[in-house]
């Protein structure tokens, strides 16, 4: 039986965010597959992060069915006796780092000519890649053998709790710094962006990054107040703790996918009459349009370019016919 206190506090906002992340990710992957430039590494890392996220939430549902959050389940022993809880935590960390790598790869092509832009983003990507390996290695070596986490083993050797707490604190501080870098770095693009669509996309990316940073600050404050006071198991049983973890993960995943779906979002806003239908600037036709810099660009922008090209050819043909001048065709000249 699921603890009902988790439904309003955790499952309602988490389910809405997860559904949004799934829809936005599906649209982003569809746009990437239809792009002339094909599937990029930023799409691959975003897809892997989405798989990790789905796996983490699936394990969380199973744990809630088994009684996570109820007094009969949460105790210093059983809370770590479940291999599902261990796997859920590992998938959560892997998804976080993979999402930041995807955002870094997405931003990298925007200003390749700026050396500090490249080095900053490659540093963020490298740090998160190192954490991918580190969190995997540490989680698999918490105890030797690993089954000692959920099965009593007399000769097990485990990492001391103070060392684990220091490692966790370092990990979350790195998360906070990376979130701030990825959210504040696009500020340098604002002056070069002319269209409303790109400004909105960059603004959302920055807002999402700052939101994830704010959640990380709250999480760190809770971490310091709870873990450092010796209450190691208390946060693992609260719906607010799970909600903070879900917010970090899902906000980052949505931020990684939404800028690639700019054209589709503005089409929806125009259909809902939130934007004027004649707002061509919002469609991304400006010379400094963000999709022209992104690896895959905007399908809507390509359609506009093809339309402009067709109109141009049509006007040329009309002028030529009016002047009775010869026109070059595929088969040769005609009068």
For each residue, the residues with C-beta under 8 A, 3 or more apart:
1: 67
2: 6 7 64 65
3: 6 64 67 68 69 70
4: 7
5: 8 9 69 239
6: 2 3 9 10 11 64 69 239 242
7: 2 4 10 11 12
8: 5 11 12
9: 5 6 12 239 240 243
10: 6 7 13 14 239 240 242 243 246
11: 6 7 8 14 15
12: 7 8 9 15 16
13: 10 16 17 243 246 247
14: 10 11 17 18 57 242 243 246 250
15: 11 12 18 19
16: 12 13 19 20
17: 13 14 20 21 246 247 250 251 254
18: 14 15 21 22 53 57 246 250
19: 15 16 22 23
20: 16 17 23 24 250 254
21: 17 18 24 25 50 53 250 253 254 257
22: 18 19 25 26 50
23: 19 20 26 27
24: 20 21 27 28 254 257 258 261
25: 21 22 28 29 46 47 50 253 257
26: 22 23 29 30
27: 23 24 30 31 257 261 264
28: 24 25 31 32 43 46 257 258 260 261
29: 25 26 32 33 43 46 47
30: 26 27 33 34
31: 27 28 34 35 260 261 263 264 296 298 299
32: 28 29 35 38 39 40 43 260 296
33: 29 30 38 39
34: 30 31 299
35: 31 32 38 295 296 297 299
36: 302
37: 40 295 296 297
38: 32 33 35
39: 32 33 43 44
40: 32 37 43 44 105 295 296
41: 44 45 105
42: 45 46 102 103 105 106 256 295
43: 28 29 32 39 40 46 47 102 296
44: 39 40 41 47 48
45: 41 42 48 49 98 99 101 102 105
46: 25 28 29 42 43 49 50 98 99 102 253 256 257
47: 25 29 43 44 50 51
48: 44 45 51 52 98
49: 45 46 52 53 95 98 99 102 253 256
50: 21 22 25 46 47 53 54 253
51: 47 48 54 55
52: 48 49 55 56 91 92 94 95 98
53: 18 21 49 50 56 57 91 95 249 250 253
54: 50 51 57 58
55: 51 52 58 59 91
56: 52 53 59 60 88 91 92 95 249
57: 14 18 53 54 60 61 246
58: 54 55 61 62
59: 55 56 62 63 84 85 87 88 91
60: 56 57 63 64 68 88 242
61: 57 58 64 65
62: 58 59 65 66 84
63: 59 60 66 68 82 84 85 88
64: 2 3 6 60 61 67 68 69
65: 2 61 62
66: 62 63 73 82 84
67: 1 3 64 70 72 73
68: 3 60 63 64 73 74 85 237
69: 3 5 6 64 73 74 237 238 239
70: 3 67 73 74
71: 74
72: 67
73: 66 67 68 69 70 78 79 237
74: 68 69 70 71 78 79 233 236 237
75: 78 79 233
76: 79 232 233
77: 80 81
78: 73 74 75 81 82
79: 73 74 75 76 82 85 233 236 237
80: 77 85 86 149 150
81: 77 78 149 150 151
82: 63 66 78 79 85 86 150
83: 86 87 149 150
84: 59 62 63 66 87 88
85: 59 63 68 79 80 82 88 89 236
86: 80 82 83 89 90 139 149 150
87: 59 83 84 90 91
88: 56 59 60 63 84 85 91 92
89: 85 86 92 93 139
90: 86 87 93 94 135 136 139
91: 52 53 55 56 59 87 88 94 95
92: 52 56 88 89 95 96 245 249
93: 89 90 96 97 131 135 139 171
94: 52 90 91 97 98 132 135 136
95: 49 52 53 56 91 92 98 99 249 253
96: 92 93 99 100 175 248 249 252
97: 93 94 100 101 128 129 131 132 135
98: 45 46 48 49 52 94 95 101 102 128 132
99: 45 46 49 95 96 102 103 249 252 253 256
100: 96 97 103 104 124 125 128 178 179 182 252
101: 45 97 98 104 105 125 128 129 132
102: 42 43 45 46 49 98 99 105 106 256
103: 42 99 100 106 107 182 205 252 255 256
104: 100 101 107 108 121 122 124 125 128 182
105: 40 41 42 45 101 102 108 125
106: 42 102 103 256 259 260 294 295
107: 103 104 110 121 182 185 186
108: 104 105 112 117 118 121 122 125
109: 112 293 294 295
110: 107 117 189 290 293 294
111: 114 117 188 189 293
112: 108 109 117 118
113:
114: 111 117 118 188
115: 118 119
116: 119 120
117: 108 110 111 112 114 120 121 185 188
118: 108 112 114 115 121 122
119: 115 116 122 123
120: 116 117 123 124 181 185
121: 104 107 108 117 118 124 125 185
122: 104 108 118 119 125 126
123: 119 120 126 127
124: 100 104 120 121 127 128 178 181 182
125: 100 101 104 105 108 121 122 128 129
126: 122 123 129 130
127: 123 124 130 131 174 178
128: 97 98 100 101 104 124 125 131 132 178
129: 97 101 125 126 132 133
130: 126 127 133 134
131: 93 97 127 128 134 135 171 174
132: 94 97 98 101 128 129 135 136
133: 129 130 136 137
134: 130 131 137 138
135: 90 93 94 97 131 132 138 139 171
136: 90 94 132 133 139 140
137: 133 134 140 141
138: 134 135 141 142 159 167
139: 86 89 90 93 135 136 142
140: 136 137 146
141: 137 138 144 146 159
142: 138 139 146 149 158 159 164
143: 146 147 148 149 153 156 157 158 159
144: 141 148 156 157 158
145: 148 153 156
146: 140 141 142 143 149
147: 143 150 151 153
148: 143 144 145 151 152 153 156 158
149: 80 81 83 86 142 143 146
150: 80 81 82 83 86 147
151: 81 147 148
152: 148
153: 143 145 147 148 156
154:
155:
156: 143 144 145 148 153
157: 143 144
158: 142 143 144 148
159: 138 141 142 143 163 164
160: 163 164
161: 164 165 232
162: 165 166
163: 159 160 166 167
164: 142 159 160 161 167 168
165: 161 162 168 169 227 228
166: 162 163 169 170
167: 138 163 164 170 171
168: 164 165 171 172 223 227
169: 165 166 172 173 220 223 224
170: 166 167 173 174
171: 93 131 135 167 168 174 175
172: 168 169 175 176 216 219 220 223
173: 169 170 176 177 220
174: 127 131 170 171 177 178
175: 96 171 172 178 179 216 248
176: 172 173 179 180 213 216 217 220
177: 173 174 180 181
178: 100 124 127 128 174 175 181 182
179: 100 175 176 182 183 209 210 212 213 216 252
180: 176 177 183 184 209 210 213
181: 120 124 177 178 184 185
182: 100 103 104 107 124 178 179 185 209
183: 179 180 186 205 206 207 208 209 210 212 213
184: 180 181 187 206 209 210
185: 107 117 120 121 181 182 188
186: 107 183 189 190 202 205 206
187: 184 190 206
188: 111 114 117 185 191
189: 110 111 186 192 193 202 290
190: 186 187 193 199 202
191: 188
192: 189 288
193: 189 190 198 199 202 286 288 290
194: 198 281 286 287 288 289
195: 198 199 281 282 283 284 285 286 288 289 290
196: 199 200 279 281 282
197: 200 201 262 263 266 281 282 283 284 289 290
198: 193 194 195 201 202 262 284 286 288 289 290 291
199: 190 193 195 196 202 203
200: 196 197 203 204 262
201: 197 198 204 205 258 259 262 290
202: 186 189 190 193 198 199 205 206 259 290
203: 199 200 206 207
204: 200 201 207 208 255 258 259
205: 103 183 186 201 202 208 209 255 258 259
206: 183 184 186 187 202 203 209 210
207: 183 203 204 210 211
208: 183 204 205 211 212 251 252 254 255 258
209: 179 180 182 183 184 205 206 212 213 252 255
210: 179 180 183 184 206 207 213 214
211: 207 208 214 215 247 251
212: 179 183 208 209 215 216 247 248 251 252 255
213: 176 179 180 183 209 210 216 217
214: 210 211 217 218
215: 211 212 218 219 244 247 248 251
216: 172 175 176 179 212 213 219 220 248
217: 176 213 214 220 221
218: 214 215 221 222 244
219: 172 215 216 222 223 244 245 248
220: 169 172 173 176 216 217 223 224
221: 217 218 224 225
222: 218 219 225 226 235 241 244
223: 168 169 172 219 220 226 227 228 235
224: 169 220 221 227 228
225: 221 222 228 229
226: 222 223 229 231 234 235
227: 165 168 223 224 230 231 232 235
228: 165 223 224 225
229: 225 226
230: 227
231: 226 227 234 235
232: 76 161 227
233: 74 75 76 79 236 237
234: 226 231 237 238
235: 222 223 226 227 231 238 241
236: 74 79 85 233 241
237: 68 69 73 74 79 233 234 241
238: 69 234 235 241 242
239: 5 6 9 10 69 242 243
240: 9 10 243 244
241: 222 235 236 237 238 244 245
242: 6 10 14 60 238 239 245 246
243: 9 10 13 14 239 240 246 247
244: 215 218 219 222 240 241 247 248
245: 92 219 241 242 248 249
246: 10 13 14 17 18 57 242 243 249 250
247: 13 17 211 212 215 243 244 250 251
248: 96 175 212 215 216 219 244 245 251 252
249: 53 56 92 95 96 99 245 246 252 253
250: 14 17 18 20 21 53 246 247 253 254
251: 17 208 211 212 215 247 248 254 255
252: 96 99 100 103 179 208 209 212 248 249 255 256
253: 21 25 46 49 50 53 95 99 249 250 256 257
254: 17 20 21 24 208 250 251 257 258
255: 103 204 205 208 209 212 251 252 258 259
256: 42 46 49 99 102 103 106 252 253
257: 21 24 25 27 28 46 253 254 260 261
258: 24 28 201 204 205 208 254 255 261 262 265
259: 106 201 202 204 205 255 262 290 294
260: 28 31 32 106 257 294 296
261: 24 27 28 31 257 258 264 265
262: 197 198 200 201 258 259 265 266 284 290 291 298
263: 31 197 266 267 283 284 291 298 299 300 301
264: 27 31 261 267 268 300
265: 258 261 262 268 269
266: 197 262 263 269 270 275 282 283 284 300
267: 263 264 270 271 300
268: 264 265 271 272
269: 265 266 272 274 275 282
270: 266 267 273 274 275 276 277 279 282
271: 267 268
272: 268 269
273: 270
274: 269 270
275: 266 269 270 279 282
276: 270 279
277: 270
278:
279: 196 270 275 276 282 283
280: 283 285
281: 194 195 196 197 285 286
282: 195 196 197 266 269 270 275 279
283: 195 197 263 266 279 280 300 301 304
284: 195 197 198 262 263 266 289 290 291 298 300 301 304
285: 195 280 281 289 301 304
286: 193 194 195 198 281 289
287: 194 292
288: 192 193 194 195 198 292
289: 194 195 197 198 284 285 286 292 293 298 301
290: 110 189 193 195 197 198 201 202 259 262 284 293 294
291: 198 262 263 284 294 296 297 298 301
292: 287 288 289 297 301
293: 109 110 111 289 290
294: 106 109 110 259 260 290 291 297 298
295: 35 37 40 42 106 109
296: 31 32 35 37 40 43 260 291
297: 35 37 291 292 294 301 302
298: 31 262 263 284 289 291 294 301 302
299: 31 34 35 263 302 303
300: 263 264 266 267 283 284 303 304
301: 263 283 284 285 289 291 292 297 298 304 305
302: 36 297 298 299 305 306
303: 299 300 306 307
304: 283 284 285 300 301 307 308
305: 301 302 308 309
306: 302 303 309 310
307: 303 304 310 311
308: 304 305 311 312
309: 305 306 312 313
310: 306 307 313 314
311: 307 308 314 315
312: 308 309 315 316
313: 309 310 316 317
314: 310 311 317 318
315: 311 312 318 319
316: 312 313 319 320
317: 313 314 320 321 327
318: 314 315 321 322
319: 315 316 322 323
320: 316 317 323 325 326 327
321: 317 318 324 327
322: 318 319
323: 319 320
324: 321 335
325: 320
326: 320 333 334 335
327: 317 320 321 333 334
328: 332 333
329: 332 333 334
330:
331:
332: 328 329
333: 326 327 328 329
334: 326 327 329
335: 324 326
